Amino acid sequence: MTVEVKDTFYLDGSPFQIISGAIHYFRVIPSCWRDRLEKLKAMGCNTVETYIPWNLHEPEKGVFCFDGMADVERFIRLAQELGLYVILRPSPYICAEWELGGLPAWLLAEEDMRFRVSCPAFQSHVEAYYRVLMPKLTPLQADRGGPVILMQLENEYGSYGNDRTYLRWLRDLMRAEGVTVPLATSDGPVPESLEGGTVEDVLPTVNFGSQAERHFQVLSQCRPGGPLMCMEFWIGWFDYWGSGRHATGSLEEAAENLDKILSMGHVNLYMFQGGTNFGFMNGANYADCLTPDVTSYDYDAVLTEDGLLTEKYRRFREIIGKYREIPEVTLSPAVPRMACGRVAVSEKVSLFSVLEDLSAPVPGVSPRSMERLGQNYGYILYRTSLGTEERLQRLRLWKANDRAQVFVDGVPAATLYDRELLEERELDISFSKGASMDILVENMGRVNYGPRLEDQRKGIDGGVTVNGHWHSHWLHYPLPLDNLDRLDFTKEYREGLPGFYRFVFQVEEPGDTFLDFSGWGKGCAFLNGFHLGRFWELGPQRRLYIPAPLLKAGGNELILFETEGKTGDAVCLCGEPDLG
């Protein structure tokens, strides 16, 4: 099949209107992919779009992963089996409210690393990644019998920089690695962004959530006579911790703009289904302060986080039906929502009791960041001896991100978050010489957009001053929490300190359920060894989504890691979400 870009898109010489919806395979449990794609087709879409996050596929330098939730080939082939075309966005940078915009954290371990520009170090890593990634994608292109009709070059580059030499290099690299389908860029509908983010022989597209006619006019001035496409039609928005409430948009406005877009050109709905930021993979934004994204990526999308149809789905289906015939689709059996009720804590243990079971200490004169120790995600604990002091009066952590809890002889002394880490904290704590000081630092999710991308080393990267002087000699305990099978719940538990809590419950027939963490402070949750994501009483999200495929008929194990010492004696597994 040939794919051509002229006044519109052409497939084998016939005009083709792209009506696409975004589903991120990496935010959906693989056994749910078919269900979501079926519903996409049943709404009238003929195409599915997905980003491809580099950090998922190369979690460590030179170590690649393409199985399980990372099996992008399987996702593409499944779309083809269902009669859908595919748009891929394999840029080294994706944004997507994803950790570091999809860039691998290990890049931050290198000195003088520059992202998304003509930097030889960065470019060499992109080349190495593409040499592995592209042979998996290029056989699935439409001109080779596959469903892939379009690939994107970079992402919203004109909002970040203007190094068009870099864009040309990336374009040529993708072509050299076998990409033969048309290439596109996507940018905000602003002349300056389009100028900085476009390059020759690549189709420009725009992203917006309203004023379709006005924004398409801007695009047409940039590319006269070419097809008008909204690569991201924002039909909702994401939530961040402390935002106050779950973000929702106007259905009427979204419906009106979708109708206008389809009357003028092509669309990709962002998001058809948002899914979930499982694990530590949520991104963050930074304007005046850090705003890390919540675990849910519901996005007020066409489908709910657990894949249910919404009124938005029904309304959009009606509109799409004006522009193409809606196919008949037999949907997979529905997965029911399930309430398991109250589950009591069965065992608990303090972090300090099992610290050396989970982590081997690394000595150093000065504190070092996670990345410099080869750690990407999670927590890190710094331990030292206060051998020259008898009172802690002033404390400052230099080049520290994102949230630090300070303990002196196992007693909480201070909690510092974001901008509080930029200042010296006044304290008044007495102790005997030789007292221990522990600093537990949490990586809350790296910024995914804007100029702070390169300033995302987590933990402590500068040093610590105690009472005005540099404090030396530390032990580093990396805590990615990927080895919880080592937990020994027979060891000591102390209230008011970070700790692990184990729950055991029975399920007869798995369904989707939602973990209500009311009464608990802050931390993360693991079900049968799978990292569900973060929780925080700050909200707005009040319950974590547990997909049915993660549950087992019979016994199930839930482990919470809670850092504030604010706990209950139970959690509740509910039959409805609560996004705030």
C-alpha positions in Angstrom: 0.0 0.0 0.0 1.3 3.4 -0.9 0.8 6.4 1.4 1.1 9.9 -0.2 0.7 13.4 1.2 -0.7 15.9 -1.3 -3.7 18.1 -0.7 -4.9 15.3 1.6 -3.7 11.8 2.5 -3.9 9.2 -0.2 -3.8 5.4 0.2 -3.1 3.6 -3.0 -4.2 6.7 -4.9 -7.5 7.2 -3.1 -8.2 10.1 -0.7 -8.2 9.1 2.9 -9.4 11.0 6.0 -7.5 10.1 9.1 -9.8 9.8 12.1 -7.5 8.6 14.9 -7.6 8.1 18.6 -4.6 8.0 21.0 -4.0 4.8 23.1 -0.7 4.5 24.8 0.1 0.8 24.9 2.5 1.5 27.9 -0.4 2.9 30.0 -2.7 -0.1 29.4 -2.3 -3.7 30.6 -1.6 -5.8 27.4 -4.5 -8.1 27.9 -6.8 -5.1 27.7 -5.4 -3.8 24.4 -7.9 -5.7 22.2 -10.8 -4.3 24.2 -9.7 -0.7 23.8 -8.9 -1.0 20.1 -12.2 -2.7 19.4 -14.0 0.2 21.1 -11.9 2.7 19.1 -13.0 1.1 15.9 -16.6 0.8 17.0 -16.7 4.6 17.6 -15.8 5.1 13.9 -12.0 5.7 14.1 -9.9 4.2 11.3 -6.5 4.8 13.0 -4.8 4.5 16.3 -1.9 6.7 17.4 0.7 6.0 20.1 3.9 7.5 21.4 6.9 5.2 21.9 8.8 6.1 25.1 12.6 5.6 24.9 13.0 5.1 28.6 10.6 2.1 28.6 12.5 0.4 25.8 16.1 1.1 26.9 15.7 1.3 30.8 19.5 0.9 31.1 22.1 2.0 28.6 22.4 -0.8 26.1 19.7 -2.9 27.7 16.5 -3.1 25.7 13.0 -4.3 26.5 10.3 -5.1 24.1 8.1 -7.6 25.9 5.0 -7.3 28.2 3.8 -3.7 28.3 6.7 -2.8 26.1 5.7 -5.1 23.2 4.9 -2.4 20.8 5.1 -4.8 17.8 2.3 -6.8 19.3 0.2 -3.7 19.8 0.7 -2.7 16.2 -0.2 -6.1 14.8 -3.3 -6.3 17.0 -4.4 -2.9 15.5 -3.9 -4.3 12.0 -5.8 -7.5 12.9 -8.8 -5.3 13.8 -8.5 -3.3 10.5 -7.0 -0.2 12.0 -4.2 1.9 10.6 -1.4 3.2 12.9 0.4 6.5 13.6 3.7 6.1 15.5 5.5 8.8 17.4 8.9 7.3 18.1 10.7 10.6 18.8 13.5 10.4 21.3 11.3 12.9 23.2 7.5 12.4 23.6 6.4 14.7 26.5 3.1 12.8 27.1 3.2 13.7 30.8 5.6 10.8 31.0 8.8 10.6 33.1 11.4 13.0 31.6 9.3 13.1 28.4 10.4 9.6 27.6 14.1 10.3 27.7 16.1 7.7 29.7 17.2 9.0 33.1 20.6 7.4 32.6 21.4 10.2 30.1 21.6 12.5 33.1 24.6 10.7 34.4 26.8 12.1 31.6 28.5 15.4 32.0 27.8 18.1 29.4 24.8 16.2 28.1 22.4 18.4 26.1 18.9 17.1 25.1 17.1 17.7 21.8 19.9 19.6 20.0 22.9 18.9 17.9 24.9 17.4 20.7 27.2 14.5 19.6 26.7 12.6 22.9 22.9 12.8 22.7 22.9 12.0 19.0 25.1 8.9 19.5 22.6 7.5 22.0 19.6 8.2 19.7 21.4 6.4 16.9 22.1 3.4 19.1 18.5 3.3 20.2 17.1 3.7 16.7 19.3 0.9 15.4 17.4 -1.4 17.7 13.9 0.2 17.5 13.5 0.9 13.8 14.0 -2.7 12.6 11.0 -3.6 14.8 8.8 -0.8 13.3 9.8 -0.5 9.7 8.5 -4.0 8.6 5.1 -2.9 9.9 4.9 0.1 7.5 2.0 0.2 5.0 4.3 -0.2 2.0 5.5 -3.4 3.4 2.0 -4.8 4.2 1.7 -3.4 7.7 -0.7 -0.8 9.1 1.7 2.1 9.9 0.8 5.0 7.6 2.7 7.9 9.3 5.5 8.5 11.8 6.3 11.6 13.7 9.6 13.5 13.9 10.4 14.8 17.4 7.4 16.4 19.3 6.3 20.0 19.8 9.9 21.0 19.0 9.1 24.6 18.1 8.0 25.1 21.7 11.4 24.0 22.9 14.1 25.1 20.5 14.9 26.1 17.0 17.9 23.8 16.1 16.6 22.8 12.7 20.0 21.2 11.9 19.1 18.7 14.6 15.6 18.1 13.1 17.2 17.5 9.7 19.6 15.1 11.2 16.8 13.2 12.9 14.8 13.1 9.7 17.7 11.8 7.8 18.5 9.2 10.5 14.9 7.9 10.4 15.1 7.6 6.6 18.5 5.9 6.8 17.0 3.4 9.3 14.3 2.4 6.9 11.3 4.7 7.5 9.6 5.1 4.1 6.1 6.3 5.2 5.5 10.0 5.3 7.0 11.9 8.3 5.2 14.6 10.3 5.9 17.1 13.0 3.5 18.4 15.6 3.6 21.9 17.2 1.4 24.5 18.8 -0.6 26.6 16.3 1.7 29.6 16.7 3.7 30.9 13.7 7.0 31.0 15.7 6.5 27.4 16.9 5.7 26.1 13.5 8.7 27.9 12.0 11.1 26.5 14.6 9.6 23.0 14.6 9.2 22.2 10.9 11.7 21.0 8.4 11.7 20.3 4.7 9.9 17.1 3.3 8.1 16.6 6.6 4.4 17.4 7.0 3.6 20.0 9.7 0.6 19.3 12.0 -0.8 21.2 15.0 -2.1 20.5 18.5 -5.0 22.3 20.1 -8.1 21.8 22.1 -10.4 24.6 20.9 -10.8 27.2 18.1 -10.3 24.6 15.4 -10.9 27.0 12.4 -8.6 29.7 13.7 -5.7 27.2 14.4 -6.1 25.5 11.1 -5.8 28.9 9.4 -2.4 29.3 11.1 -1.3 25.9 9.8 -2.5 26.6 6.3 -0.3 29.7 6.2 2.7 27.5 7.2 1.9 24.8 4.6 -0.4 26.2 1.9 -2.3 23.5 0.0 -1.3 20.6 2.3 -3.6 18.5 4.4 -4.8 20.1 7.7 -4.3 17.8 10.6 -4.7 18.2 14.4 -2.2 15.6 15.7 -3.4 16.2 19.3 -7.0 17.3 19.7 -7.0 17.8 23.5 -10.4 16.6 24.7 -9.4 16.7 28.3 -6.4 17.3 30.5 -4.2 15.7 33.1 -4.2 16.0 36.9 -1.4 16.8 39.2 -1.0 16.3 43.0 -2.5 19.2 44.8 -4.5 20.5 41.8 -7.7 20.4 43.9 -10.0 18.5 41.6 -10.0 16.2 38.6 -9.8 18.1 35.4 -12.8 17.9 33.1 -13.7 19.8 30.0 -16.8 20.9 28.2 -18.4 18.1 26.2 -20.3 20.6 24.0 -17.2 22.5 23.1 -15.2 19.4 22.4 -18.0 18.0 20.2 -18.3 21.3 18.3 -14.6 21.4 17.6 -14.4 17.8 16.5 -17.2 18.4 14.0 -15.3 21.5 12.7 -12.0 19.6 12.5 -13.5 16.8 10.5 -15.2 19.2 8.1 -11.8 20.7 7.3 -9.2 17.9 7.7 -7.9 15.1 9.9 -7.8 14.4 13.6 -6.1 12.4 16.3 -8.2 12.4 19.5 -5.9 13.0 22.5 -6.7 10.8 24.4 -9.2 8.1 23.3 -8.1 6.3 26.4 -5.6 7.8 28.8 -4.8 4.8 31.0 -2.5 4.8 34.0 1.0 6.0 35.0 2.0 2.7 36.6 5.1 2.5 38.6 7.3 5.6 38.9 6.7 6.8 35.4 4.5 9.8 35.9 5.9 13.0 34.6 5.8 16.5 36.1 5.7 20.1 35.1 7.4 23.1 36.5 6.3 26.7 36.2 6.7 28.5 39.6 6.8 25.2 41.5 6.9 21.4 40.9 3.6 19.8 39.9 4.0 16.1 39.6 1.3 14.2 37.8 -1.0 11.8 39.6 -1.0 8.1 39.0 -4.2 8.1 36.9 -4.0 9.4 33.3 -7.8 9.4 32.9 -7.5 12.7 31.0 -11.3 13.0 30.9 -10.9 10.8 27.8 -13.4 9.1 25.6 -13.0 5.9 27.6 -12.5 5.9 31.4 -9.2 4.8 32.9 -10.7 1.3 33.2 -12.0 1.3 29.6 -15.8 2.1 30.1 -17.8 4.0 27.5 -18.7 7.6 28.3 -21.2 10.1 27.1 -18.3 11.7 25.2 -17.9 8.3 23.4 -21.5 8.3 22.3 -21.5 12.0 21.2 -18.3 11.6 19.2 -19.6 8.5 17.5 -22.6 10.5 16.3 -20.3 13.2 14.9 -17.9 10.7 13.2 -20.9 9.0 11.6 -21.5 12.2 9.6 -18.1 11.7 7.8 -17.8 7.9 7.4 -19.9 4.8 7.8 -19.4 3.3 11.3 -18.4 -0.3 11.1 -20.1 -3.1 13.0 -17.8 -4.4 15.7 -18.3 -7.3 18.1 -16.8 -6.2 21.4 -15.0 -8.5 23.8 -16.9 -9.4 26.9 -17.0 -6.6 29.4 -14.9 -6.8 32.5 -17.0 -6.0 35.6 -16.1 -3.6 38.3 -15.6 -5.4 41.7 -15.7 -4.3 45.3 -13.7 -6.5 47.7 -14.4 -4.3 50.7 -12.1 -3.7 53.7 -8.7 -5.5 53.8 -6.8 -5.3 57.1 -3.0 -5.0 57.5 -1.6 -8.4 58.1 2.1 -7.5 58.6 4.3 -4.4 58.9 7.9 -3.4 59.2 9.9 -0.2 59.4 12.1 0.9 56.5 15.0 1.4 58.8 14.7 -2.2 60.0 15.0 -3.7 56.4 17.1 -1.0 54.8 20.2 -3.2 54.3 18.0 -6.1 53.0 16.8 -3.8 50.2 20.0 -1.9 49.5 23.7 -2.3 49.7 25.3 1.0 51.0 27.6 2.9 48.7 30.1 5.1 50.6 31.1 8.6 49.5 32.7 11.8 50.8 29.8 13.9 49.5 26.2 12.9 48.6 25.7 11.9 45.0 22.5 11.9 42.9 20.6 8.8 41.9 21.8 9.0 38.4 25.5 9.1 39.3 24.9 5.9 41.3 23.1 4.2 38.4 19.6 4.5 39.9 16.7 5.9 37.8 13.6 5.9 39.9 12.2 5.6 43.4 13.8 6.8 46.6 17.3 7.1 47.9 18.5 7.3 51.6 21.6 9.2 52.7 23.1 8.3 56.1 25.8 10.0 58.0 27.1 10.4 61.6 26.9 13.8 63.4 30.2 13.4 65.1 31.3 17.1 65.4 27.9 18.5 66.5 25.7 18.3 69.5 22.9 20.5 68.1 21.3 20.7 64.6 20.5 24.4 64.1 20.7 24.9 60.4 20.4 22.5 57.5 20.5 22.9 53.7 20.5 20.4 50.9 22.3 21.7 47.8 21.1 20.7 44.3 18.4 18.4 45.8 15.2 17.1 44.2 12.3 16.5 45.0 11.2 15.8 48.5 13.4 15.1 51.5 12.6 13.7 54.9 15.2 14.2 57.6 15.6 11.9 60.6 18.0 12.3 63.6 18.5 9.1 65.5 15.4 7.7 63.9 13.2 10.6 64.9 11.6 12.8 62.2 13.2 16.3 62.1 12.0 18.0 58.9 10.3 17.5 55.6 11.5 19.7 52.7 9.6 19.7 49.3 10.6 21.4 46.1 11.3 25.1 46.7 11.9 24.5 50.4 15.0 22.7 49.2 16.4 26.0 47.9 16.6 27.5 51.3 18.4 26.8 54.6 16.0 25.3 57.2 16.4 26.5 60.8 16.0 23.7 63.4 16.7 23.2 67.1 17.5 19.6 67.7 19.9 18.4 70.4 21.6 15.0 70.4 24.7 13.2 71.6 27.8 13.3 69.4 27.8 10.4 66.9 24.0 10.5 66.4 22.9 9.3 63.0 21.2 11.5 60.4 19.2 9.9 57.6 17.8 11.9 54.7 15.2 10.0 52.6 14.7 11.6 49.2 11.9 10.8 46.8 12.0 11.3 43.0 8.5 12.6 42.4 8.7 12.3 38.7 11.0 14.1 36.3 9.8 17.2 34.4 8.5 16.2 31.0 8.2 19.6 29.3 10.1 22.8 29.0 13.6 24.1 29.7 14.1 22.1 32.9 14.6 18.8 31.2 18.3 18.8 31.6 18.1 19.8 35.3 16.4 16.6 36.6 19.0 14.8 38.7 17.2 13.4 41.7 18.4 13.0 45.3 21.2 15.2 46.4 23.7 16.3 43.7 25.5 19.1 45.5 26.0 18.4 49.2 24.7 19.1 52.6 25.6 21.9 55.0 25.1 21.4 58.7 25.2 24.6 60.8 26.8 26.4 57.9 29.6 23.9 57.1 29.9 21.2 54.5 29.2 17.8 56.0 31.3 14.9 54.7 31.2 11.1 54.6 27.9 9.5 53.7 26.4 6.2 53.0 24.0 6.0 50.0 21.2 3.5 50.0 19.5 3.4 46.5 15.8 2.3 46.9 14.2 1.7 43.5 11.8 -0.7 45.4 12.2 -3.4 42.7 13.1 -6.1 45.2 10.3 -6.2 47.7 10.6 -10.0 47.8 13.4 -9.4 50.3 11.2 -7.8 52.9 11.4 -9.5 56.3 8.2 -8.6 58.1 9.5 -10.3 61.3 11.8 -7.3 61.9 11.0 -4.3 64.1 8.2 -1.9 63.3 8.0 1.6 64.8 5.1 3.9 64.4 5.5 7.3 62.8 8.3 6.3 60.5 8.5 5.1 56.8 7.4 1.5 56.6 6.0 -1.4 54.6 2.5 -2.8 55.1 1.3 -6.1 53.8 -2.3 -7.1 53.0 -3.6 -10.5 51.9 -7.0 -10.9 50.4 -9.0 -13.5 48.4 -10.7 -13.1 45.0 -13.1 -15.6 43.5 -13.3 -14.2 40.0 -11.1 -11.1 39.2 -12.6 -7.8 38.1 -11.5 -4.2 38.0 -11.3 -2.7 41.4 -10.0 0.5 43.0 -7.7 0.9 46.0 -9.0 3.5 48.4 -6.1 4.9 50.4 -8.1 7.2 52.7 -6.4 7.5 56.1 -3.0 6.8 54.6 -0.4 9.6 53.9 2.0 9.2 51.0 3.7 6.4 49.2 3.3 3.7 46.6 1.4 0.4 46.1 2.4 -3.0 44.8 -0.1 -5.7 43.9 1.3 -9.3 43.4 4.7 -7.7 42.6 3.3 -5.2 40.1 3.9 -1.5 40.9 0.5 0.2 40.7 1.9 3.7 41.3 1.9 6.5 43.9 -0.7 7.6 46.3 -0.9 10.9 48.3 -3.5 12.2 50.6 -3.0 15.6 49.0 -5.3 14.4 46.1 -7.2 15.0 44.0 -7.0 11.3 43.2 -8.3 9.2 46.1 -8.3 5.7 44.7 -5.8 3.7 42.5 -7.0 1.6 39.6 -6.3 -2.1 39.8 -6.9 -3.8 36.4 -8.5 -7.3 36.7 -5.6 -9.0 34.9 -3.3 -8.1 37.8 -5.5 -10.1 40.2 -5.4 -13.8 40.8 -8.3 -16.1 41.6 -7.5 -17.1 45.2 -4.9 -15.3 47.3 -3.5 -11.8 46.4 -0.8 -9.8 48.1 -0.8 -6.0 48.4 2.2 -4.1 49.8 2.1 -0.3 50.6 5.2 1.7 51.2 4.2 4.7 53.3 6.7 7.4 54.1 4.9 9.9 56.5 4.0 7.6 59.3 0.4 8.3 58.6 -1.4 5.0 58.3 -4.5 3.1 59.0 -5.2 -0.5 60.0 -6.8 -1.3 56.7 -7.5 -0.3 53.1 -10.7 -0.7 51.0 -11.0 -2.2 47.5 -14.0 -0.3 46.0 -16.1 -0.8 42.9 -15.9 2.8 41.7 -13.0 5.2 40.9 -12.5 8.4 42.8 -10.4 10.9 40.9 -11.3 13.9 43.0 
